[in-house]
């Protein structure tokens, strides 16, 4: 049994209560009473009346105003106004406030009950309508939310794909699902911008051959490319245009990358006449935006992947070893050649520290050296007799690269050449000593005339020159072969002092002004005293030899960050710029050497070998006609390597 409807009477006149109460109870309603606005409010809190009857004036307040407030809170509550008279104005006002109607005296019980029942029936109808409407709107909202959620997920899915054909296929099937279309297609603009090529979809399977692409000019899809705006057509307006295939409704949206249109995404209803809505066009446009990004991602990925593969193939197949390191010297890449050379097998190397992964003393010392100074080349001698030349190159933004070239055969050739030079020089020395000895004896065994004495002098100076050449050659081959194993702590300033002392006679003879700067406490060097002496003699000797009479020579020694620096400066003839790179080569003499200047062209080659054997660097800066500065940098002997790491 259904509960009787509750009628709430907001009446302050006790005279009318019995009439209402009696008539309504008799008609089967429940009745409640409120005499003022407050008790009406309270009653509404505690119960749910089916209808309210309110006096035109309730306890001095306007019944209409109270009703207006009530309807703000309960918009579907039916309210009837008990008017004081039949003035049509009050009826009009009640309607404006949204009340159901007015009860106008004189009232009979039957008229009252009939009016209330009619109002209740209307309320039921209104309620039904509201419920239906809410259901409909909720369903439509749910559908939209659902579509947006799917769109979001599709967007995430397709933008994470990197394989182009997969991206395109997914975009089309997502477009079809999202718009509930029969078919879909994705067309991409050709490079020359004249054609739209069908890259994914099903619709073109049914088309005659030759329809794999559409001309931009004159086609519907092309129109979208040109205008950059979506195009939606249904059965009525499709009749007016040539679609080239039979569809009942279609939507085309542009695939836009920044300001450029790169293609068109389309959906079609070919079986059903269902037209596409604006909502479909909007969804499709959003999907097209995702698709354009995904297509670009896939395109860039394809390019970078092709580049990566090319790079990997090149490095995998070249004979030289290649190691790429990050800024903290962790391995980014190592090619096969390196794995073979250091017998690394199949172990995982990426991300490991170089010196952990490749444990070889020469690799350690290469690393120490590149940290000390900008020296870039270093030999690595492998256990199987192979010699690799390692080149270290810093790579800004990444770290560094080490390339390793097999120079075993060059080392062997060099050794053979050195052996040859050594043997020949050695074999030449004995006969030369004999020639010099006999030339000296000539004068003792009998008187020589002036001409004979002159000839003997020529023989002697020739033999001295050849002997010094042979000595230089022998020195060079010894230094290059690394025979100076004995190392000791050497104070370079002492060597410089001795060297200058020996040259004092020539300096005075040529009136050369000498400037010397030898600070105390220059750190010692670890090396061969004899060779370092030879290095200093050669450099200062050259400065004195090439500087003309009355010139100036400066010798400066200094120390800086674990390095000892020697500079020999002169204001002699200088060296032509183009020849400067060659003066450290064996037998090279610059074109501006004044004729008659003694020399073999081996001095600086010896100096360079000595410097390199001591892990140092040498270079020249010179201006023709103004002078030359030779600078040597050598690591100090203090065990300071750690301070560079
Ligand atoms: P050399 O026996 O000819 O002096 P070096 O090997 O010592 O041979 O030097 C090679 C060449 O470098 C010299 O022949 C000369 O052309 C140039 N050179 C070396 N030192 C100087 C200098 N201080 N001033 C000008 N030229 C120099």
Boltz pocket constraint, residues with backbone or C-beta under 6 A from the ligand:
constraints:
  - pocket:
      binder: B
      contacts: [[A, 538], [A, 539], [A, 542], [A, 543], [A, 544], [A, 546], [A, 547], [A, 570], [A, 572], [A, 573], [A, 574], [A, 575], [A, 583], [A, 584], [A, 585], [A, 588], [A, 589], [A, 590], [A, 591], [A, 592], [A, 593], [A, 598], [A, 599], [A, 600], [A, 601], [A, 602], [A, 603], [A, 604], [A, 605], [A, 628]]
      max_distance: 6.0
